[in-house]
Amino acid sequence: MNHIIKVTLAEDGDALRRSLADSLREQPDISVLGEAAEGGELVALCRETPPDVAVVDIRMPGMDGVAACKILRSELPEVRLLILTTFDDDEYLRELFGLGVDGYLLKTGSPPRLAEAVRGVYNGLGAVDAGISRKLGSLLNAPKKPGTGPLTETELRAARLIAKGKYNKEIAVELGITYGRTRNLVSAVYRKLGAVDRADLIAKLEKG
């Protein structure tokens, strides 16, 4: 039996949140564990029952999505983070991809696109809207901040495993490290290479 992907959803708009949750519940391979109207509630739900994927709005009352993602990335690194928002500001993109979020969708997409994105981030393939990918590429090709540097030997080994189609759990076993450390390692590889998905990473590795 295929794994049921467990999702927790954070969106401050009641009607939209219900609609998104209902659309995910229609999928046979997705289960919605909980719904939150703000970041603090999302963090509490994830702490209580960690999901496979957290779908996170950015601007919410109380704790916003960025702050919630920082906490989740620190405390629950195994949870995949999928941003769902109307905002594509450069500041948000830099900060959130710097944290190593797994996907970034705009709310203009259809409900089936959300389900597809949930599957993508769960399987380590990422999910980024085309417009966001182009914008992110421009940002990442801008002059690098100090400290980005070349890939370390371990990061290079991880990059080669990603290129072979390995998922994070498999990479952790191959490298003999924890799953949480693998998540951080893979995020660093994508960030340093300026890659937005697996295909982009492979292309950048081939260029040397």
N, C-alpha and C positions, 0 to 999 in steps of 0.2 A: 504493500500500500504506500502511495506517495505521501511524503510529509505534508501535513497541514501547516501552512504558514500563519503564524500567530501575529496579529497586527494590533497596535494601539494607536488611536487617531486623535490628534489635537487640532481643533479648529474652533475659533470663537463664534462663528456664525451658526446658530442652532440649526436652521433649516439646511444649510449646506453640509454641516457635519452629519446630520441624519441621512441626507441623500448619499453622501460618500460612503458612510458606514453600510447603508443598505445595499449599495452597488457592490461593495466588497463581500458582503455576506451572501450574495448570489453566486459567488465563485465557489466551486466545490473544493478547491485546494487552499482557501483562505478563511481564517476564523478571526473575527474582531473580538479581542479580549476586553477592550474598554474604550470609552470616548472621553475626551477632556476638552474643556472650554478655555483653558489657559495653561501656561508652562508648568506652574507649580503642581497642578493637578496631574499633568502628564508624568512628571517625574515621580510623584507618589504612586501612580498606577504602575509604572515600570519597575519601581523598587519592589512593589508588592508581588507582581507577577511579570517578570521580564518577557517582553514579546520578542519575536524574531526581527520585526520591523516596526519602527515608530515613524508614523507619518506626521510631519510637524509643520504647522503654519508659522510664519515669522512674527507678524504683528498681532499680539494678543494682549488683553488686559492682564494686569499683574505681571507675572514673569513672562517675558517674551520667548519666542522660539529659539533665538540664538543662545540666551542664557540657559534654557532647558537643554539644548544640544551639548553645551559645554559640560554640564553636570552629567548627562547620560554618557558622553564619551569618556569622562573620567571614571565614573562609578560602574558603568555597565558597557564596557567596550565591545562586548559581543553583540549588542543591539545595533542593527543597521538603521541608519538615519536617512529618511527620505523627506526632503523639503517640498512642501506644496504651498505655493504663495502666488500673489499677484505682482511681487516685487523682484526686479532683476538689477537692483542697484549694485554698482561696483563694490561698495563697501561690504554689502552682505555676501557677495560672491567670494571676495577675498577671505573674509572671516570664516565663513561656513566651510569652504573647501579647504581652508587652512586647518580647520578642525578635523577634516577627513570625512565629511558627510558622503553618503553613498549614492545619492541621487538628488536632482533638483528639477522639479516640474512647476510649470505655471498653471494657474487654475483655468486657463482657457482650454486646456485639454479635456477630452471626454472621459467619463468614468471608466470605460474599458482600458484607456491608456493608463489610468492609475493602477488598475489590477496588474497590467503588464509590467509597470514600473516596480511594483511590489515584488513580483517574481524575479525581475532583473536584479534588484539590489540584494534580495535574499540569496540568489545564486552567485553573487560576487561579480556580476556583469555591469553593474551601475545602471543608471537611468538619468539622462540629462536631455532636456529639450534642445532641439537643434539650434534655436536662437541663443540659448544660454551657452551651448558648446562653442559657438563662434565668438561670443563675447568673452567667455572664459579663456579661450585661446589667445585673444588679444591681450588680456590682462596678464596671462602667464608668460607671454613672450616679451612683456615689458621688462626693463632692467630688474634683475633679481635683487631681493633684499639680502643684506649680509647674513651668512649662516645657512643658506640653502645648500650650497656646495654640491660636489659630485656624489654619486651613489657610493655608499660603503660596500664592502665585500658582501656583507649579509644582505643588504638591500639589492645588490646586483643578482645574487642567487635567487632572492624572492621574485625579482622582475622576470628572470628567465623561467621560473616556475609558472608565473602568471601567463607568460607568453605561450606556455605549453598547454594552457587550459586548466591549470590546477586552481581549485578553490581554496579559500583561506584555511579551512580545516585540514586539507591535504598539505598545504604549505607548512602549517604548524608541525605536522608529523614529520615531513621531510627535513625541516630545519631543527627539529627537536626543541621547539619553544612553545610557550603557552599560546592559546588562541587569542587572548587579549593583546599580547605583544605582537602577534602576527597582524592583527588589525591595524595597529599603529605603524608597523613596518610597511605594510602595503599602502597605507595612506601616504607615508613619506615617499615611497617610490613614485606614486602618481603625481604628488606635488612637485618633486624634484625634476621629474621628466616633463612636467607640464602636460601630462596625458589626461584626457577626459573620459576615456573608456579603454577596454582591453585592446581593441583594434588600433587605437591611437598609440597605446603603449608599445605594441608590437612594431608599428611603423617607426617609432622613435628609436627603439632598440636596434632595428635594422640599419638605421642611418648612422648608428654609432654614437 
